[in-house]
Amino acid sequence: MNISSHEQNVLEYLQTMPSEILSQFINGDVDLNKLAKVELSYRGQDTNGRWVGFKEAVKIHQVAV
């Protein structure tokens, strides 16, 4: 399987995760996109990781935090 250098960087983070959590991602038990939106909202960032403020980030990601 060919992976890009960007994917390789992400893979390095995944390597530290327990197999149980990775399995939940694969099986659709955990929505990674949803969790990423929540986390970016907590950080006050838009979809590109740019600071927009907490209230604006919640609007952009349409999550309740």
N, C-alpha and C positions, 0 to 999 in steps of 0.2 A: 504494500500500500504506500503510495507516495503522499507525503504531507509537506505542506509549505513550512517555511521557517517560522511564520506566525503561528501556525498550528503546533509546531514543535514547542514553542514557548508556552502555549496553553497546556499542552500535554504535560509539561514539567509540573504544573500546578496539580493536574489530575492525578499524577503519580503518587501524590501524598494522601489522596483520599481513600478511605476504606472501600473495599470492594462492594460492600452492602449499599453504599450511597451510589456508586457508579451503576450498579444493577438497577437501582430505582430510576436513574436517569434513562437508561436503555428501555426499561419496561414502561416508561411513561407515568410512573407513580409520582414523579417530581417534575414540575415544569421549570426548567432552567431559565427560559426566557422570562417567566413571571418573576422568579427570584432575582434575576439581573435587573429588572425594572424596579423592583422594591429597593434593592441595594443602591442603584443610581439615584433613586428618590431620596434615600437616607443621606446621600452625599451631596444632594442639591445639584445634580448634573443631568444634562440632556442625553440624548442617545449617542452623542459623540464624546461623552465624558467632559464636556465643557460646563463650567459653573454657570448656573442660571438662577440659583436660589431654590430653597426648599419648596416653597409654594408652587413655583413654576414647574419644577421637576415633577411634582405630584400630578399636575395637570397634564404634562407631556406624556407621562407613563400611565396615566389613568389608574393609579393604585391608591388604596387607602392605607396610610401609614400612621 
